Amino acid sequence: MKRALLVGLSVVAFSVGQASAADLPVKARPMAPVITAYNWTGCHIGGNVGGKWVRTSGDVTVAPAGIGAGGVVGFADADSSSLIAGGQIGCDWQAPGSNWVFGVEGDLDWQRWSRVSTVGAVFPFPFVTGDSFEWRSNWQGSVRGRIGYAWDRMLLYVTGGAAVTNLTVGTNFIAIGVFPADVVSASTTVWGPTVGGGLEYAFTNNFSFGVEGRYSWYGTHNYSGGLLATVATGVPPVFTFAPASQSVKLNTFEVMGKLNWKIF
């Protein structure tokens, strides 16, 4: 009888303990952090450095006037190169949930390329051996749009717009016979289309690094090349008789590395 009573009390105690345990709160598992995709929307400012390759061609013309016929000396395609360094600023927009990125960007860079062409042993009148002509530039810039496709922090894009650069031409007619020396320089700003593409990677939420290549063509431009004159012995130039002009065709290609800071 006592044994049966003890067994019964044990069963009741076990059942009450199980019910109490079921009523205790269960500690929930910690939730894994939500990882959100990087978004390229925002504005940036940064710096760049790279290399530039320049192809030029053209001619110098002395108009027929005064004591003789004019002449033309031509200069075939030739390549120059330069380091470039500067900065850029721009803004991008990426719709939530979309991989497409749309933006605008402008840049301004220092450069220093030049080409000097000299008249050789065979020359047309009124040129002489040693006459030289220089084409050079010290800066460039561009304003462009860009369209890209992003894989989270990686962005592949194409870009295009307007490029601008300064172009300075120099004329150096050497003194010979009745022709005195004449040194003339003329400079202007030229515009042309530019297209290219690049790859950019955001290695933090605020900093990204990229590589961009771009081709620009500026067409053909004409410049004053000074005036030829004749002199009498011991007398300053007495008769200016022939204006000279230069025609220059300019195309460029560049590759640069870019570091950007996403300011907001």
C-alpha positions as CSV (number, residue, x, y, z in Angstrom):
1,M,0.0,0.0,0.0
2,K,2.8,2.4,1.0
3,R,4.7,1.4,-2.2
4,A,1.7,2.1,-4.4
5,L,1.3,5.5,-2.7
6,L,4.9,6.5,-3.3
7,V,4.7,5.5,-6.9
8,G,1.6,7.6,-7.3
9,L,3.2,10.7,-5.7
10,S,6.2,10.3,-7.9
11,V,4.1,10.2,-11.1
12,V,2.2,13.3,-10.0
13,A,5.4,15.2,-9.1
14,F,7.0,14.3,-12.5
15,S,3.9,15.5,-14.4
16,V,3.8,18.8,-12.5
17,G,7.5,19.4,-13.2
18,Q,7.0,18.7,-17.0
19,A,4.1,21.2,-17.1
20,S,6.1,23.9,-15.3
21,A,9.1,23.4,-17.7
22,A,6.7,23.8,-20.6
23,D,5.6,27.2,-19.3
24,L,9.1,28.6,-19.0
25,P,10.1,31.1,-21.8
26,V,12.4,29.7,-24.5
27,K,15.5,31.8,-25.4
28,A,15.4,32.7,-29.1
29,R,18.4,32.1,-31.3
30,P,20.3,35.3,-32.3
31,M,19.3,36.5,-35.8
32,A,22.1,36.6,-38.5
33,P,23.0,40.1,-39.6
34,V,21.3,41.3,-42.8
35,I,23.8,41.9,-45.5
36,T,22.7,44.6,-47.9
37,A,24.2,45.1,-51.4
38,Y,26.4,48.1,-52.0
39,N,24.6,51.1,-53.7
40,W,26.6,53.5,-56.0
41,T,24.2,56.4,-55.5
42,G,26.1,59.5,-54.3
43,C,28.7,62.1,-55.3
44,H,32.5,61.7,-55.3
45,I,35.7,63.6,-55.7
46,G,39.1,62.2,-56.4
47,G,42.5,62.2,-58.1
48,N,44.0,60.4,-61.1
49,V,47.3,59.7,-62.8
50,G,48.1,57.9,-66.0
51,G,49.6,58.1,-69.5
52,K,48.6,59.8,-72.7
53,W,49.5,59.1,-76.3
54,V,49.0,61.8,-79.0
55,R,48.9,61.6,-82.8
56,T,49.3,64.7,-84.8
57,S,49.7,65.6,-88.5
58,G,49.4,68.8,-90.5
59,D,51.1,71.3,-92.8
60,V,52.5,74.8,-93.0
61,T,51.5,77.0,-95.9
62,V,53.0,80.3,-97.1
63,A,50.6,82.2,-99.3
64,P,51.7,83.4,-102.7
65,A,52.3,87.1,-102.5
66,G,54.9,89.8,-103.3
67,I,58.1,88.6,-104.7
68,G,57.3,84.9,-105.3
69,A,55.0,82.0,-105.2
70,G,53.9,80.4,-102.0
71,G,54.7,76.9,-100.8
72,V,53.4,74.1,-98.6
73,V,55.4,71.7,-96.4
74,G,53.5,68.8,-94.9
75,F,54.1,66.7,-91.8
76,A,52.9,63.1,-91.7
77,D,51.3,61.3,-88.6
78,A,53.7,61.2,-85.7
79,D,53.2,60.1,-82.1
80,S,54.0,61.9,-78.8
81,S,53.4,60.9,-75.2
82,S,53.0,62.4,-71.8
83,L,52.2,61.7,-68.2
84,I,48.9,63.1,-67.0
85,A,47.7,63.9,-63.5
86,G,44.7,65.7,-62.1
87,G,41.4,65.3,-60.5
88,Q,37.7,64.5,-61.1
89,I,34.3,65.1,-59.6
90,G,31.0,63.4,-60.3
91,C,27.7,61.9,-59.2
92,D,26.0,58.5,-59.7
93,W,22.5,57.1,-59.2
94,Q,21.5,53.5,-58.8
95,A,17.8,52.6,-58.2
96,P,17.2,50.2,-55.3
97,G,17.2,46.6,-56.5
98,S,18.7,47.6,-59.9
99,N,22.1,46.8,-61.2
100,W,22.2,49.8,-63.6
101,V,24.2,52.9,-62.6
102,F,23.9,56.3,-64.3
103,G,26.2,59.2,-63.7
104,V,28.0,62.3,-64.8
105,E,31.7,63.2,-64.3
106,G,34.1,66.0,-65.1
107,D,37.9,66.0,-64.9
108,L,40.9,68.3,-65.4
109,D,44.5,67.2,-65.9
110,W,48.0,68.5,-66.3
111,Q,50.0,67.2,-69.3
112,R,53.0,68.2,-71.3
113,W,53.4,66.8,-74.7
114,S,55.0,68.4,-77.8
115,R,56.1,67.8,-81.3
116,V,58.8,69.7,-83.2
117,S,59.0,69.4,-87.0
118,T,61.9,70.7,-88.9
119,V,62.2,71.4,-92.7
120,G,64.9,69.1,-94.1
121,A,67.3,69.3,-97.0
122,V,64.6,69.1,-99.7
123,F,62.1,71.9,-99.3
124,P,59.7,74.0,-101.3
125,F,60.1,77.7,-101.8
126,P,60.1,79.9,-99.7
127,F,61.0,77.5,-96.8
128,V,64.6,76.8,-96.0
129,T,66.4,74.0,-94.2
130,G,66.1,74.5,-90.5
131,D,62.7,76.2,-90.4
132,S,60.9,74.5,-87.5
133,F,57.4,74.3,-86.2
134,E,56.2,73.2,-82.7
135,W,52.8,71.9,-81.5
136,R,52.3,71.4,-77.8
137,S,49.7,71.2,-75.0
138,N,49.8,71.7,-71.2
139,W,46.3,70.7,-70.0
140,Q,43.2,68.8,-70.9
141,G,39.7,68.2,-69.4
142,S,36.4,66.6,-70.1
143,V,32.7,66.5,-69.2
144,R,31.0,63.1,-69.7
145,G,28.1,60.9,-68.9
146,R,28.5,57.3,-67.9
147,I,26.3,54.2,-67.8
148,G,27.4,51.1,-65.8
149,Y,26.4,47.7,-64.6
150,A,27.2,46.8,-61.0
151,W,27.8,43.5,-59.3
152,D,27.6,44.8,-55.7
153,R,30.9,46.7,-55.3
154,M,32.2,46.1,-58.8
155,L,31.1,48.5,-61.6
156,L,31.8,48.1,-65.3
157,Y,30.9,51.2,-67.3
158,V,31.1,53.1,-70.6
159,T,31.5,56.8,-70.8
160,G,31.3,59.6,-73.4
161,G,31.0,63.3,-73.8
162,A,33.1,66.4,-74.7
163,A,36.9,66.7,-74.3
164,V,38.8,70.0,-74.2
165,T,42.5,70.9,-74.4
166,N,44.7,73.8,-75.2
167,L,46.9,73.6,-78.4
168,T,49.8,76.0,-78.9
169,V,51.6,76.2,-82.2
170,G,55.0,77.9,-82.8
171,T,56.7,79.1,-86.0
172,N,60.4,79.6,-86.2
173,F,61.6,80.9,-89.6
174,I,65.4,81.1,-89.5
175,A,67.2,84.1,-91.0
176,I,68.8,83.6,-94.4
177,G,69.6,86.0,-97.2
178,V,67.0,88.7,-97.5
179,F,64.6,86.8,-95.1
180,P,65.0,87.8,-91.4
181,A,64.2,85.4,-88.6
182,D,60.5,85.3,-87.5
183,V,59.3,83.6,-84.3
184,V,55.5,83.4,-83.8
185,S,53.3,81.6,-81.3
186,A,49.6,81.1,-81.3
187,S,47.3,79.3,-78.8
188,T,43.7,78.4,-78.6
189,T,41.3,76.0,-76.8
190,V,39.9,73.1,-78.9
191,W,37.0,70.8,-78.2
192,G,36.1,67.3,-79.5
193,P,34.1,64.2,-78.6
194,T,35.6,61.6,-76.3
195,V,34.5,58.0,-75.6
196,G,35.8,55.2,-73.4
197,G,35.1,52.8,-70.6
198,G,36.4,51.6,-67.2
199,L,36.2,49.3,-64.2
200,E,35.7,50.6,-60.7
201,Y,35.7,48.7,-57.3
202,A,34.4,50.1,-54.0
203,F,36.8,48.6,-51.4
204,T,35.0,50.5,-48.6
205,N,31.7,52.3,-48.4
206,N,33.4,55.6,-49.1
207,F,36.5,54.8,-51.2
208,S,36.7,53.2,-54.7
209,F,39.6,52.6,-57.1
210,G,39.2,52.3,-60.9
211,V,41.0,52.2,-64.3
212,E,39.7,54.1,-67.3
213,G,40.7,54.3,-70.9
214,R,39.5,57.0,-73.3
215,Y,39.9,58.1,-76.9
216,S,39.4,61.7,-78.0
217,W,39.5,63.4,-81.4
218,Y,39.7,67.1,-82.0
219,G,39.6,67.4,-85.7
220,T,41.8,69.9,-87.7
221,H,42.5,73.4,-86.7
222,N,44.2,76.4,-88.4
223,Y,46.5,78.9,-86.9
224,S,48.4,81.9,-88.0
225,G,52.1,81.1,-88.7
226,G,53.5,84.6,-88.9
227,L,54.7,86.7,-91.8
228,L,57.6,86.4,-94.1
229,A,59.5,89.7,-94.9
230,T,62.4,90.9,-96.9
231,V,65.2,93.1,-95.7
232,A,67.9,95.2,-97.3
233,T,71.5,94.9,-96.0
234,G,71.7,96.7,-92.6
235,V,68.0,97.8,-92.8
236,P,65.1,96.3,-90.7
237,P,62.4,94.4,-92.6
238,V,61.1,96.6,-95.3
239,F,58.5,94.5,-97.1
240,T,56.2,92.0,-95.4
241,F,54.9,89.9,-98.3
242,A,53.6,86.5,-97.3
243,P,51.4,85.3,-94.5
244,A,52.0,81.8,-93.2
245,S,49.4,79.4,-91.6
246,Q,49.6,76.1,-89.8
247,S,47.0,73.3,-90.0
248,V,47.1,70.7,-87.2
249,K,45.1,67.5,-86.8
250,L,44.9,66.1,-83.2
251,N,43.8,62.7,-81.8
252,T,44.6,61.3,-78.3
253,F,44.3,58.2,-76.2
254,E,44.8,57.9,-72.5
255,V,44.7,55.4,-69.6
256,M,44.5,56.5,-66.0
257,G,44.1,55.0,-62.5
258,K,41.5,56.8,-60.4
259,L,40.9,57.0,-56.6
260,N,37.5,58.4,-55.5
261,W,36.1,59.4,-52.2
262,K,32.3,59.1,-51.9
263,I,31.5,62.3,-50.0
264,F,27.7,61.5,-49.6
